[in-house]
Amino acid sequence: MIQARQLSTGRPLTWAGETQDIWVDAQAATPEELARLRAAFPINPLALEDVLERGHWSRAEVYPEHAFVTVRSYARPEEVDDFTERLSILTFGEAVVTMSTAGTRALGAVWALTGRERVNTPQEVTYELLDQTADTFFTVVDALEERADALEERVFQGQQNPVADVFAMKHLITQARRLTAEAREATALLGRHANCGPADLVRYRDVQDSFTRASGQLDGLRDLLTSLLDLHLGLQSQRMNEVMRTLTAVSVVFLPLTFLAGVWGMNFEHMPELRSPYGYLMAWLSFILIGGTLAAVFKRRGWW
């Protein structure tokens, strides 16, 4: 499907091969539509090959015919799943061509702004598309921060083991970090080598800074998860130490009682306690006195 808008006015057009003051968007283009695009625009074969390759990473290149950048981002940044989308942008002198499989969030946002102030030249459209793509990564960061807060609460509340969720989230952060870094490098390369004015260079550097900040926040989240995992292991060790301390205190309480029971349980003939009418009572009183004294001492010292 091919759709077009006039850059200066934002008016939708039925594209008939115009190459001036035009934004042409091709989504899931058929071979016939690709042939129309190549007939109207001098698209470099290497750029077209990158556009058509599935799963291609973010990259940029300035060919003699046009500037080219392709960026990958999340299709559903609020959910932070493995579904990504890719948008390719070809910038000519007075026209811009975008190509994708089924459109992107950034494309939908900028398409509605065409013709307005600051969105009426090919360079401005390219900048806005890259800037909107960078915004999706900030949405990803916000969603991941919410998950990290929930994991932190689970760790402190001692709920189910969060280790599996921590490693799953670290995997998501690593993927997001890679996508952000690739988009940043592509934007930086485009800003260095594209044939544009100083104002456009400033905009490209602004987008690069956005990708850099998103990447830095992802790095911070990754460090937070590492610290959270260390904290979980530390709390587990602390709880284990408390259990062992309690068990040790109980063992120490019963140790003298076991000793006395063992002494009085020997079968010697001359044991005066065995013939005493108060022997049984004395045994119980000694058990209670010794056990109670040890328990009170341990409780006072916080060992129990």
C-alpha positions, 0 to 999 in steps of 0.5 A: 500500500502506498500513501502520500502527503504534500509536505508543505500543506500536509494534504493527502494525495493519490501518488502519481509519481511526484518527486517534489514536496512529497512524503511517500509512505509504502507499507508491505509494498508489492513488487509492482509498487516497489517498481513504481517507487524505483522508477520515480526515485533513484533508490540505491540497490543496497538500501532497498536490500536492507529495507526488504531484509527481515529482522535487519538491525538499525543502521544508517548510510549516506548514498550518493542518491539519498540518505538512508536510515532504518531503525527498530523499536518496540511495537508494544512498548507498554508491554515490553515484549519481543515484538519489534517493528522497523521503519526505513527512511530515505531522504531525497532533496525535496522528498522523503520515502518511508517503508515498513511492513505495517507502519509504526507508532512513530510513523502514525504520530508524525503522519498526522503532523505533516504540513504543520510548522517544523514538519514540512521538509524531508529533514524535519520529517526524518527528525520527527520520526527518529524523535518519536522512535526515541520516545518509545524507548522511554515508554519501555523504560517506564514500563520496566521501572514499574516491573522493577518496583514490583520485584523490589517489593516482592523481595522485601516482603519475602514472597515467592522466589523472584530470581526467575523474574529478575533474569527474565527482566534482565533479558528484556533490558539487554534486548532494549539496550541493544536496540537503543544502542543500534538506533543511537549509532545509526542516528549519529552516523546520519548526523555526521554524514548527511548533507543538511544544514546546521539546524538539522545537525542540531536536531539529529544530535538531540535525537542521539542524546535521547537515545543515549539517555534511554540507554543510560536509564536501561543501564541503571535498571540493569544495575538495579536488578543486579543489586536487587538479586544480591539483596535477595540472596543476602536476605535469604542468608539472613533468614537462614542465619536466624533459623539456625540461631533459633535451632541452636538456642533450642538445642542448647536449652535441651542439652543439659536436660538431655544430660540429666535425663541420661544420668538418671536413666542409668541402671546403677544399683546405688543411686539415691535419687531413685529411692527418694519419694521426691526424686521425680518432682526434683527431676522435673523442677531441675528441668524447668529451672535449667530450661527456663533460665537458659530460655530467659537468658537467650531471649534477653540477648536476642538469640531467640 
